[in-house]
Amino acid sequence: MVEPILSLADVRVHFPTPAGVVRAVDGVSLDVLPGETVGLVGESGCGKSTLGRAARRVGPVGSGTIRLDGRDIGTLSRRELRPLRPAAQMIFQDPFASLNPRMTVGRILEEPLIVHGRGNAHERRARVAWLMEKVGLRPEAAARHPHEFSGGQRQRIGIARALALEPKLVICDEPVSALDVSVRAQVINLLTDLRRELGLAYLFISHDLSVVEHVSDRIAVMYLGKLVELADRRTLWTRPLHPYTQALISAVPRPDPSAAVVARVRLEGELPSPIDPPTGCRFRTRCPIATPACAASEPELRDIGGGHRVACHRVGEAG
């Protein structure tokens, strides 16, 4: 079997607050294989970004195992992590906030090379020019500052920075949500081309299921700190089994009037607090098919065949 480039096992991230302990990520297990794109979707506040940061150890990790490129990084110190950092890089949601406005683009792209001791000055400049061309920007624009670029161009700079150290895994945290609709497709196509050309693996985090469906090989659905369903793209899109996944897919706009009409699944109520989640199944307070048994015990994310995993007590019941 191929060893995952990223393997998360029972990862938990809890934050103490005056109101109580926030269970942002509460026992998530997920693998990303080399060259694979795994989409991670869910409502705002469900723990997607926290999980992405924990996967690269740029955020806190309470417990669980995190293996990156075959190494257990969950308990390593910052000094021990440093030589492993290049293997996994991040693309952030807001391309303007994630770029230093005082630096030129060339300096921004050269900085990780300097920090990790890659090449001499001439080699680093050549690498910066290559990165600029690779993301569709003119190399001479490296002398400009981030504010002189459009939003889409700034995100291309963020992508180029993520590629600077030749990573094997790129964690994309809502990389197109801050962009105009007309620019999103260009950035998504760029990420797809780079994955194919450079053999990258992506953990693609988004609340937009239609975007994730377009770029992913497998899709994981997250709700209130836990995974509720995991399947390959086609299976999840055509045969979603968890009620929450069904609700998400039914809410995706369908521009084709000739397409089959999908019944809208409406969720009642608000997302519960991660400080005091419901007992048993966390989705039961909004689930249209919940029964009293759903409050008694937490459903296990179990494989029902073909790698399709679902955390629902009622999966397999007739109807």
C-alpha positions in Angstrom: 0.0 0.0 0.0 1.1 3.6 -0.6 2.0 5.4 2.6 -0.1 8.6 3.1 1.8 11.9 2.8 -0.4 13.1 5.7 -2.1 10.9 8.2 -4.3 12.2 11.1 -5.4 9.8 13.8 -7.9 10.8 16.5 -6.7 14.4 16.4 -8.2 16.8 19.0 -7.8 20.5 19.3 -9.6 22.1 22.3 -9.4 25.8 23.3 -10.0 26.9 26.9 -12.2 30.0 27.1 -14.0 31.8 30.0 -17.2 30.2 28.9 -15.8 26.7 28.7 -13.6 24.5 26.6 -14.2 24.8 22.8 -13.9 21.4 21.1 -12.9 22.8 17.7 -11.6 19.4 16.5 -12.7 16.4 18.4 -11.3 13.1 17.2 -10.7 13.4 13.5 -8.9 10.7 11.5 -8.0 11.4 7.8 -5.4 10.4 5.3 -4.1 12.2 2.2 -2.2 10.1 -0.3 0.7 11.4 -2.5 -0.7 13.2 -5.5 -4.3 13.1 -4.2 -6.6 16.0 -3.5 -8.9 15.5 -0.4 -11.6 18.1 -0.1 -12.8 19.1 3.4 -16.2 20.8 3.6 -18.6 22.0 6.3 -20.2 25.1 7.7 -18.2 28.0 9.1 -17.1 27.2 12.6 -17.1 23.5 12.2 -13.3 23.2 12.7 -12.0 22.9 9.1 -9.3 25.6 9.3 -8.3 24.5 12.8 -7.7 21.0 11.5 -5.7 22.3 8.5 -3.4 24.3 10.8 -3.0 21.4 13.2 -2.1 19.1 10.3 1.0 21.3 9.6 1.6 22.1 13.3 1.1 25.8 12.9 -1.7 25.7 15.4 -2.2 23.9 18.7 -2.7 20.2 18.9 -4.2 18.7 22.0 -3.9 15.0 21.3 -3.8 12.4 18.5 -1.2 11.4 16.0 -0.1 13.5 13.0 2.3 11.8 10.5 3.8 13.9 7.7 5.8 12.2 5.0 6.3 9.2 7.3 7.3 11.2 10.4 5.3 11.6 13.5 5.3 15.4 14.0 2.6 15.6 16.7 5.1 15.9 19.6 8.1 17.5 18.0 9.4 20.9 19.2 9.6 23.9 16.9 13.4 23.3 16.4 12.7 19.6 15.5 9.9 20.6 13.1 12.0 23.1 11.2 13.7 20.7 8.7 10.3 19.1 8.1 8.4 22.3 7.3 9.2 22.4 3.5 7.2 19.1 3.0 3.9 20.8 3.7 3.0 24.4 2.9 -0.2 26.5 3.2 -2.2 28.8 0.9 -4.4 31.1 3.0 -7.8 32.5 2.5 -7.0 36.2 2.4 -4.2 36.8 -0.1 -3.7 40.5 1.1 -3.5 39.7 4.8 -1.1 36.8 4.3 1.5 38.9 2.4 3.8 41.4 4.1 2.9 44.8 2.6 6.3 46.2 3.3 8.1 43.6 1.2 8.4 43.3 -2.5 7.0 40.2 -4.1 10.5 39.1 -4.9 11.5 39.3 -1.3 8.3 37.5 -0.2 9.1 34.6 -2.5 12.8 34.6 -1.6 12.3 34.7 2.2 11.5 30.9 2.7 14.5 30.1 0.5 16.7 32.2 2.8 15.2 30.8 6.0 15.9 27.3 4.9 19.3 28.0 3.4 18.3 27.1 -0.2 20.9 28.3 -2.8 23.0 31.4 -3.2 21.6 34.8 -4.1 21.8 34.2 -7.9 20.0 30.8 -7.6 17.3 32.3 -5.4 16.6 35.1 -7.9 16.3 32.5 -10.6 14.0 30.4 -8.4 11.8 33.5 -7.8 11.6 34.2 -11.5 10.6 30.6 -12.2 7.9 30.7 -9.5 6.5 33.9 -10.9 6.2 32.4 -14.4 4.8 29.2 -13.0 1.8 31.0 -11.5 1.2 33.2 -14.6 2.9 36.4 -13.5 5.7 38.3 -15.2 9.1 37.9 -13.5 9.8 41.6 -13.7 6.8 42.3 -11.5 8.8 40.8 -8.5 10.0 44.4 -7.8 6.4 45.5 -7.0 4.6 45.4 -3.6 1.4 43.3 -2.9 -0.9 46.3 -3.0 0.0 46.9 -6.7 -1.6 43.6 -7.7 -5.3 42.5 -8.0 -6.8 40.0 -5.6 -6.4 37.1 -8.0 -2.8 38.1 -8.7 -2.1 38.3 -5.0 -3.4 34.8 -4.5 -1.1 33.6 -7.3 1.7 35.1 -5.3 0.5 33.2 -2.3 0.5 30.0 -4.4 4.0 30.8 -5.6 5.3 31.2 -2.1 3.7 27.9 -1.1 5.7 26.2 -4.0 9.0 27.9 -3.2 10.4 25.0 -1.0 9.1 22.2 -3.3 6.5 20.8 -1.0 4.8 17.4 -1.3 1.6 18.6 0.3 -0.2 21.9 0.1 -3.0 22.8 2.5 -5.4 25.1 0.8 -7.5 27.0 3.4 -10.4 28.5 1.5 -8.0 29.7 -1.3 -10.7 31.1 -3.6 -13.5 32.3 -1.2 -12.1 35.9 -1.1 -11.9 36.2 -4.9 -14.4 37.4 -7.5 -16.4 34.7 -9.1 -14.7 35.4 -12.5 -11.3 34.9 -11.0 -12.0 31.7 -9.0 -12.0 29.4 -12.0 -8.6 30.7 -13.1 -7.1 30.1 -9.7 -8.7 26.6 -9.4 -7.4 25.7 -12.9 -4.0 26.9 -11.9 -4.0 24.7 -8.8 -5.2 21.7 -10.9 -2.4 22.2 -13.4 0.3 22.6 -10.8 -0.9 19.4 -9.0 -0.6 17.5 -12.3 2.7 19.0 -13.3 4.5 18.9 -9.9 2.8 15.8 -8.4 1.4 17.7 -5.4 -1.1 16.5 -2.9 -3.8 18.9 -1.6 -5.9 19.1 1.5 -8.5 21.5 0.0 -10.6 23.3 2.7 -13.7 25.1 1.6 -17.4 25.7 2.5 -18.3 25.7 -1.2 -19.1 22.1 -2.1 -19.3 22.8 -5.8 -15.7 24.0 -5.8 -14.5 21.0 -3.8 -16.4 18.6 -6.0 -14.6 20.0 -9.0 -11.0 19.6 -7.7 -11.1 16.7 -5.3 -10.5 12.9 -5.6 -12.2 12.3 -2.2 -14.3 14.5 0.0 -14.6 14.6 3.7 -17.6 16.3 5.4 -17.1 17.9 8.8 -19.7 18.9 11.3 -19.1 20.5 14.7 -15.5 19.2 15.1 -16.1 15.7 13.7 -16.1 13.9 10.3 -19.6 12.7 9.4 -18.9 11.3 5.9 -16.0 10.4 3.6 -16.1 9.1 0.1 -14.7 9.5 -3.4 -16.1 12.5 -5.3 -18.5 10.7 -7.5 -20.0 8.5 -4.8 -20.5 11.4 -2.4 -22.1 13.6 -5.0 -24.4 10.9 -6.4 -25.1 8.9 -3.3 -24.7 10.9 -0.1 -25.8 8.9 2.9 -25.5 11.3 5.9 -28.4 13.7 6.3 -26.0 16.6 6.7 -24.2 15.8 3.5 -27.6 15.5 1.7 -28.6 18.9 3.0 -25.3 20.5 1.8 -25.6 19.0 -1.7 -29.3 19.9 -2.1 -28.3 23.5 -1.4 -25.8 23.7 -4.3 -27.3 25.9 -7.1 -27.8 24.0 -10.3 -27.5 26.2 -13.4 -28.6 23.5 -15.8 -32.5 23.7 -16.1 -32.5 20.3 -17.8 -30.8 18.6 -14.8 -32.8 16.4 -12.5 -34.5 18.4 -9.7 -33.0 17.6 -6.3 -35.4 17.9 -3.3 -34.1 20.6 -1.0 -33.3 19.4 2.5 -33.9 22.2 4.9 -32.1 22.2 8.2 -33.9 23.6 11.3 -32.2 25.4 14.1 -28.7 26.8 14.5 -25.3 25.2 14.7 -24.9 24.0 18.3 -22.0 25.5 20.4 -18.7 23.6 20.3 -18.5 24.3 24.0 -21.5 22.2 24.8 -22.2 19.9 21.9 -25.3 17.6 21.9 -24.9 14.2 23.4 -24.8 11.2 21.0 -24.9 12.3 17.4 -23.9 16.0 17.2 -26.2 16.5 14.2 -29.3 15.1 15.8 -30.7 18.5 17.0 -31.0 19.5 13.3 -31.5 16.1 11.7 -34.8 15.4 10.0 -34.6 11.6 10.6 -33.2 11.6 14.2 -34.7 9.2 16.7 -34.3 9.0 20.5 -31.6 6.4 20.0 -29.4 9.1 18.3 -29.0 10.9 21.6 -27.9 7.7 23.4 -24.5 7.1 21.7 -22.2 8.7 19.3 -22.1 7.1 15.9 -18.8 5.7 14.6 -17.4 6.7 11.3 -17.6 3.2 9.7 -16.8 1.9 6.3 -19.9 0.6 4.5 -17.9 -0.6 1.5 -15.6 0.8 -1.2 -14.0 3.3 1.2 -17.3 5.1 1.8 -17.4 6.0 5.5 -20.5 7.4 7.3 -21.1 8.3 10.9 -24.9 7.8 11.2 -26.9 5.2 13.3 -29.6 5.0 10.6 -27.4 4.2 7.6 -28.6 0.9 6.2 -32.2 1.1 7.4 -34.8 0.6 4.8 -35.9 3.9 3.3 
